Amino acid sequence: MDNTTRELIQLAASWAAGCSDCLETHWNALKRAGVSEEDIQESLDLARAIRVKALLNMDSLVRTLNQRLDIPVVAGSSGCCGPDCGCSEG
């Protein structure tokens, strides 16, 4: 595997994992190597799709567990961490 391909994969993995330091490192390496904006964007689009799919899978799992355990899910009910959280007030 060539270095550009490796960096594009590492960029996507950094985005999907939510590692901002890693993302910046690989972004800068790709820019220094002269990789096109289109190639960088394609890598980030792939990462976004992977992360969204993972989030949807986790949401589905939470709904399944909620039905099994009959425990109300509060997270997301007010668009934040729950009704007692102040993060939605900001």
WOZIGI-V876231 format. One record per residue. N is the residue number from 1. RES is the residue in one letter. SS is DSSP state (a for helix, b for strand, c for the rest). OMEGA is omega in radians with two decimals (999 if undefined). NEAR is the number of other C-alpha atoms within 8 Angstrom. Layout:
BEGIN
n:N res:RES ss:SS omega:OMEGA near:NEAR
n:N res:RES ss:SS omega:OMEGA near:NEAR
END
This chain:
BEGIN
n:1 res:M ss:c omega:3.14 near:4
n:2 res:D ss:c omega:-3.07 near:5
n:3 res:N ss:a omega:-3.14 near:6
n:4 res:T ss:a omega:3.11 near:9
n:5 res:T ss:a omega:3.12 near:8
n:6 res:R ss:a omega:3.14 near:9
n:7 res:E ss:a omega:3.11 near:11
n:8 res:L ss:a omega:3.10 near:13
n:9 res:I ss:a omega:3.12 near:9
n:10 res:Q ss:a omega:3.07 near:10
n:11 res:L ss:a omega:3.13 near:14
n:12 res:A ss:a omega:3.13 near:13
n:13 res:A ss:a omega:3.12 near:9
n:14 res:S ss:a omega:3.14 near:12
n:15 res:W ss:a omega:-3.11 near:13
n:16 res:A ss:a omega:-3.14 near:11
n:17 res:A ss:a omega:-3.14 near:7
n:18 res:G ss:c omega:-3.13 near:6
n:19 res:C ss:c omega:-3.06 near:9
n:20 res:S ss:a omega:3.11 near:8
n:21 res:D ss:a omega:3.12 near:6
n:22 res:C ss:a omega:-3.12 near:9
n:23 res:L ss:a omega:-3.13 near:13
n:24 res:E ss:a omega:3.13 near:8
n:25 res:T ss:a omega:-3.09 near:8
n:26 res:H ss:a omega:3.06 near:12
n:27 res:W ss:a omega:-3.13 near:10
n:28 res:N ss:a omega:3.11 near:8
n:29 res:A ss:a omega:3.13 near:9
n:30 res:L ss:a omega:3.12 near:13
n:31 res:K ss:a omega:3.11 near:9
n:32 res:R ss:a omega:-3.13 near:7
n:33 res:A ss:c omega:3.10 near:7
n:34 res:G ss:c omega:3.13 near:6
n:35 res:V ss:c omega:-3.07 near:10
n:36 res:S ss:c omega:3.06 near:7
n:37 res:E ss:a omega:-3.13 near:6
n:38 res:E ss:a omega:3.13 near:6
n:39 res:D ss:a omega:3.10 near:9
n:40 res:I ss:a omega:-3.13 near:12
n:41 res:Q ss:a omega:3.11 near:8
n:42 res:E ss:a omega:3.10 near:8
n:43 res:S ss:a omega:3.13 near:12
n:44 res:L ss:a omega:3.09 near:11
n:45 res:D ss:a omega:3.10 near:8
n:46 res:L ss:a omega:3.12 near:9
n:47 res:A ss:a omega:3.14 near:12
n:48 res:R ss:a omega:3.13 near:10
n:49 res:A ss:a omega:3.12 near:8
n:50 res:I ss:a omega:-3.11 near:9
n:51 res:R ss:a omega:3.12 near:10
n:52 res:V ss:a omega:3.13 near:8
n:53 res:K ss:a omega:3.12 near:8
n:54 res:A ss:a omega:3.12 near:8
n:55 res:L ss:a omega:3.11 near:8
n:56 res:L ss:a omega:3.10 near:8
n:57 res:N ss:a omega:3.13 near:8
n:58 res:M ss:a omega:3.07 near:8
n:59 res:D ss:a omega:3.13 near:8
n:60 res:S ss:a omega:3.12 near:8
n:61 res:L ss:a omega:3.12 near:8
n:62 res:V ss:a omega:3.10 near:8
n:63 res:R ss:a omega:3.12 near:8
n:64 res:T ss:a omega:3.13 near:8
n:65 res:L ss:a omega:3.12 near:8
n:66 res:N ss:a omega:3.14 near:11
n:67 res:Q ss:a omega:3.14 near:8
n:68 res:R ss:a omega:-3.03 near:6
n:69 res:L ss:a omega:-3.11 near:6
n:70 res:D ss:c omega:3.09 near:6
n:71 res:I ss:c omega:3.14 near:6
n:72 res:P ss:c omega:3.08 near:5
n:73 res:V ss:c omega:-3.13 near:7
n:74 res:V ss:c omega:-3.11 near:8
n:75 res:A ss:c omega:3.12 near:10
n:76 res:G ss:c omega:-3.11 near:9
n:77 res:S ss:c omega:3.11 near:9
n:78 res:S ss:c omega:3.12 near:9
n:79 res:G ss:c omega:3.12 near:8
n:80 res:C ss:c omega:-3.09 near:11
n:81 res:C ss:c omega:-3.13 near:11
n:82 res:G ss:c omega:-3.03 near:11
n:83 res:P ss:c omega:-3.12 near:9
n:84 res:D ss:c omega:-3.10 near:5
n:85 res:C ss:c omega:3.14 near:8
n:86 res:G ss:c omega:-3.03 near:6
n:87 res:C ss:a omega:3.13 near:7
n:88 res:S ss:a omega:-3.11 near:8
n:89 res:E ss:a omega:-3.04 near:4
n:90 res:G ss:c omega:999 near:4
END
